[in-house]
């Protein structure tokens, strides 16, 4: 049986209650754990689409990715995505779980 790489697109949203003066940092520190929890509790509800990865197809070098737990991989990808979108975001507290 062969293998292939696929891209799984997810859409996440959560609700947090914050003070009127909350910074983006404050909001993200409250939202990230809830987003992770939502994904772990109901993973299939967040999936939008699944497509073959034609830009970076599977190779035998990809075998090590299976060593990551789903939760660790999710946290890593979410934090990296946030850090690219918000360069001033301090992610130290959020990476402690990884």
C-alpha positions as CSV (number, residue, x, y, z in Angstrom):
1,X,0.0,0.0,0.0
2,X,1.4,3.4,-1.0
3,X,1.4,6.7,0.9
4,X,0.7,10.2,-0.1
5,X,0.8,13.7,1.5
6,X,-2.5,15.5,2.0
7,X,-3.4,19.0,3.2
8,X,-6.2,19.2,5.8
9,X,-7.8,22.6,6.0
10,X,-9.5,23.5,9.3
11,X,-11.4,26.5,10.4
12,X,-11.4,27.4,14.1
13,X,-13.3,29.9,16.1
14,X,-13.8,30.3,19.8
15,X,-15.4,32.9,22.1
16,X,-13.4,34.5,24.9
17,X,-14.5,37.2,27.4
18,X,-12.0,40.0,27.8
19,X,-11.8,43.5,29.3
20,X,-12.4,46.4,27.0
21,X,-8.7,47.3,27.1
22,X,-7.4,43.7,26.3
23,X,-4.5,43.6,23.9
24,X,-4.2,41.1,21.1
25,X,-1.7,39.3,23.3
26,X,-4.2,39.0,26.1
27,X,-6.9,37.8,23.7
28,X,-4.6,35.2,22.1
29,X,-3.4,33.8,25.5
30,X,-7.0,33.1,26.3
31,X,-8.1,31.9,22.9
32,X,-5.2,29.5,22.0
33,X,-6.0,26.9,24.8
34,X,-9.7,27.0,24.0
35,X,-9.0,26.6,20.3
36,X,-6.8,23.6,21.1
37,X,-9.5,22.1,23.4
38,X,-12.2,22.6,20.7
39,X,-10.1,20.8,18.1
40,X,-9.3,17.9,20.4
41,X,-12.9,17.5,21.6
42,X,-14.5,17.8,18.2
43,X,-11.8,17.4,15.5
44,X,-14.1,16.5,12.6
45,X,-16.3,19.6,13.0
46,X,-13.4,21.9,12.2
47,X,-12.3,20.2,8.9
48,X,-13.2,22.3,5.9
49,X,-11.4,20.4,3.1
50,X,-8.8,17.7,2.4
51,X,-6.7,17.9,-0.8
52,X,-3.7,16.1,-2.2
53,X,-0.4,18.0,-1.5
54,X,0.9,18.5,-5.0
55,X,3.5,21.1,-4.0
56,X,5.3,19.0,-1.4
57,X,4.4,15.3,-2.1
58,X,5.2,12.5,0.3
59,X,8.7,11.2,0.6
60,X,10.3,8.6,2.9
61,X,11.9,11.5,4.8
62,X,8.4,12.4,6.1
63,X,8.3,9.2,8.3
64,X,9.4,11.0,11.4
65,X,6.3,13.2,11.5
66,X,4.4,10.3,13.0
67,X,6.3,10.7,16.2
68,X,4.5,13.9,17.1
69,X,1.2,13.6,19.0
70,X,-1.8,15.2,17.4
71,X,-2.0,17.7,20.2
72,X,1.7,18.7,19.9
73,X,1.5,19.1,16.2
74,X,-1.6,21.2,16.4
75,X,0.0,23.5,19.0
76,X,3.1,23.9,17.0
77,X,1.3,24.7,13.8
78,X,-1.1,27.1,15.5
79,X,1.7,29.0,17.3
80,X,3.8,29.2,14.1
81,X,0.8,30.5,12.1
82,X,0.1,33.1,14.8
83,X,3.7,34.2,15.0
84,X,3.8,34.7,11.2
85,X,0.5,36.8,11.3
86,X,1.4,38.7,14.4
87,X,5.2,39.2,14.6
88,X,4.9,41.1,17.9
89,X,3.0,38.3,19.6
90,X,4.9,36.9,22.6
91,X,4.5,33.2,22.3
92,X,6.6,32.0,25.3
93,X,3.7,31.0,27.5
94,X,1.9,29.2,24.7
95,X,4.9,27.0,23.7
96,X,5.4,25.5,27.2
97,X,3.0,22.6,26.3
98,X,5.1,21.5,23.3
